[in-house]
Amino acid sequence: MMKTSKGQAAVEFVTFVGLAVVLLMLFMGVSIYYLNLSYQREIVQSAEDLARLVKNEINLAATVENGYARNVNLPSKINGDDYSILIGQVSTSEKREVIVNFKGVEVLDQLATDIPSGIQFTSSESKTGVAIRKAADIVSVSKITDEGF
C-alpha cells in the first residue's frame, strides 16, 4: 500500500481544481462565441425579412394589371434600433434593388421590375410606409404622407 502525504493530496486537489477552472473557462468562451453568432444572425434575418417584404409587394405590383395601388406599412424601428432603406434608383443603388441597412449589415434584394424614381428612408426619418402603384405598366413607389395617396 502506498502512503500519500497531506502535501501530495493538496497538490492533486489544486491540480484538479485548476483543470476544472480551465475547462469551465473554455466552455464559457465557446458559449459566448456561439451566442454572438446567434445575435448576429438575428440582425441579418431581421434586415432580410424587411427587404423581402418590400420586394414581394413590389414584385406583386409588377405582375398585376394597371391601376394597382397598395400601402405597405414599414416598422419605425427594428428591435428598437433604427435602419435605413433604399428602394429603386437612389444615389448609388440600381433601378431593381431594395437595400436595407441595419446595425452595420447591408442586405440587398433584386426586384422583378425597374423603379425609376426610387425612395430612401434614412435612419432619422419617421418611417410610416410606402405607397406602391402601377400605371401604364410602370411600378412607382412613394413615401406615405399624412394624407396617404
Backbone torsions as a table, in degrees:
resi	resn	phi	psi	omega
1	MET	NA	135.9	179.3
2	MET	-88.3	141.3	177.6
3	LYS	-104.6	127.1	178.6
4	THR	-106.4	142.8	179.5
5	SER	-89.5	165.1	178.4
6	LYS	-63.3	-33.5	-179.8
7	GLY	-66.0	-41.3	179.6
8	GLN	-66.3	-40.4	178.3
9	ALA	-62.9	-40.0	179.3
10	ALA	-66.0	-40.9	178.8
11	VAL	-64.4	-43.4	178.3
12	GLU	-62.8	-41.8	179.2
13	PHE	-62.2	-47.3	-179.8
14	VAL	-63.5	-36.9	177.9
15	THR	-63.7	-47.3	179.7
16	PHE	-65.3	-40.2	177.4
17	VAL	-65.1	-42.0	177.7
18	GLY	-62.0	-42.5	176.9
19	LEU	-63.3	-40.6	178.3
20	ALA	-64.0	-40.7	179.2
21	VAL	-65.6	-41.9	178.3
22	VAL	-62.7	-44.3	178.1
23	LEU	-63.7	-40.2	177.9
24	LEU	-63.5	-42.8	178.5
25	MET	-64.2	-40.2	177.8
26	LEU	-63.3	-44.7	178.2
27	PHE	-61.8	-42.9	179.0
28	MET	-64.6	-40.7	178.4
29	GLY	-62.2	-44.7	178.7
30	VAL	-65.6	-40.3	179.5
31	SER	-63.1	-44.3	179.5
32	ILE	-64.8	-39.8	177.8
33	TYR	-59.1	-48.5	-178.9
34	TYR	-70.8	-29.7	175.0
35	LEU	-66.2	-42.2	176.6
36	ASN	-64.1	-38.4	175.3
37	LEU	-61.6	-40.0	179.4
38	SER	-64.7	-43.0	178.1
39	TYR	-64.4	-41.5	178.8
40	GLN	-63.9	-40.2	179.0
41	ARG	-65.8	-34.5	177.6
42	GLU	-64.3	-39.3	178.3
43	ILE	-64.1	-47.0	-179.7
44	VAL	-63.5	-42.7	-178.6
45	GLN	-64.3	-38.8	178.3
46	SER	-63.1	-44.0	178.7
47	ALA	-66.4	-40.3	178.2
48	GLU	-63.9	-39.6	179.7
49	ASP	-62.6	-43.2	179.2
50	LEU	-66.2	-43.7	178.5
51	ALA	-62.9	-39.6	179.7
52	ARG	-66.8	-38.3	178.2
53	LEU	-59.3	-50.7	-178.9
54	VAL	-66.2	-43.0	180.0
55	LYS	-60.0	-46.5	-178.7
56	ASN	-62.7	-39.7	179.3
57	GLU	-67.1	-41.1	179.2
58	ILE	-69.5	-40.4	178.1
59	ASN	-65.2	-34.9	174.9
60	LEU	-63.1	-44.4	178.7
61	ALA	-61.6	-33.4	-179.3
62	ALA	-69.3	-26.1	-175.4
63	THR	-94.5	-13.6	-177.3
64	VAL	-94.4	178.3	-177.8
65	GLU	-73.5	164.5	175.4
66	ASN	-61.3	151.6	-179.0
67	GLY	97.1	-2.3	178.8
68	TYR	-69.7	135.7	176.5
69	ALA	-147.0	137.2	-179.6
70	ARG	-156.3	142.2	172.7
71	ASN	-98.2	133.2	177.5
72	VAL	-117.4	119.2	179.0
73	ASN	-77.4	137.5	175.8
74	LEU	-113.2	143.7	176.3
75	PRO	-69.1	145.1	178.6
76	SER	-71.8	-29.7	177.1
77	LYS	-144.3	156.1	174.0
78	ILE	-109.6	119.3	-179.1
79	ASN	51.1	36.0	177.2
80	GLY	82.8	3.1	-178.8
81	ASP	-118.5	150.3	179.7
82	ASP	-73.3	157.5	174.9
83	TYR	-146.2	167.4	172.4
84	SER	-129.0	152.5	-177.6
85	ILE	-139.1	138.3	175.5
86	LEU	-120.5	130.7	179.6
87	ILE	-126.1	123.3	179.1
88	GLY	79.6	-158.8	-174.7
89	GLN	-82.8	103.1	176.4
90	VAL	-137.2	127.4	179.4
91	SER	44.4	-104.5	-174.6
92	THR	-93.4	-6.4	-178.1
93	SER	-82.4	158.0	-179.5
94	GLU	-89.6	173.0	-177.7
95	LYS	-67.2	-22.7	-174.9
96	ARG	-115.3	41.2	-177.3
97	GLU	-130.1	146.3	166.3
98	VAL	-119.5	122.4	-179.2
99	ILE	-120.8	126.3	176.9
100	VAL	-117.0	125.2	174.9
101	ASN	-108.8	120.9	-177.9
102	PHE	-144.7	117.5	178.3
103	LYS	51.7	44.7	177.7
104	GLY	81.4	0.5	178.6
105	VAL	-104.9	128.9	177.6
106	GLU	-110.5	122.7	179.1
107	VAL	-113.7	129.9	-178.5
108	LEU	-118.6	133.6	176.7
109	ASP	-129.3	140.1	-179.0
110	GLN	-89.6	138.9	178.9
111	LEU	-96.7	161.8	179.4
112	ALA	-85.6	-10.4	-177.3
113	THR	-141.3	160.4	177.2
114	ASP	-77.1	142.5	171.3
115	ILE	-119.7	90.3	-171.8
116	PRO	-63.9	-39.5	178.1
117	SER	-113.0	92.2	-175.1
118	GLY	-81.1	179.8	178.5
119	ILE	-131.0	162.5	178.9
120	GLN	-142.2	130.0	170.4
121	PHE	-104.9	123.6	175.4
122	THR	-89.7	171.5	-176.0
123	SER	-67.6	-25.0	-177.2
124	SER	-86.5	-14.6	-178.3
125	GLU	-78.6	155.2	172.2
126	SER	-80.2	122.9	-177.8
127	LYS	-99.9	107.9	177.6
128	THR	-101.5	-36.7	179.1
129	GLY	160.0	-175.4	179.0
130	VAL	-127.6	147.3	174.5
131	ALA	-103.9	125.3	-179.4
132	ILE	-111.7	129.3	180.0
133	ARG	-132.9	152.4	171.7
134	LYS	-128.9	121.3	178.2
135	ALA	-144.8	136.9	-179.4
136	ALA	54.9	39.6	179.7
137	ASP	59.9	23.1	176.4
138	ILE	-121.4	127.4	177.4
139	VAL	-89.9	128.4	177.8
140	SER	-121.8	148.0	-178.7
141	VAL	-126.7	133.9	177.9
142	SER	-141.3	160.3	177.5
143	LYS	-74.1	145.0	176.6
144	ILE	-82.3	127.6	175.1
145	THR	-99.0	-177.0	179.4
146	ASP	-62.6	-29.4	-178.7
147	GLU	-81.9	-11.3	-176.6
148	GLY	87.3	-127.4	-177.3
149	PHE	-75.9	NA	NA
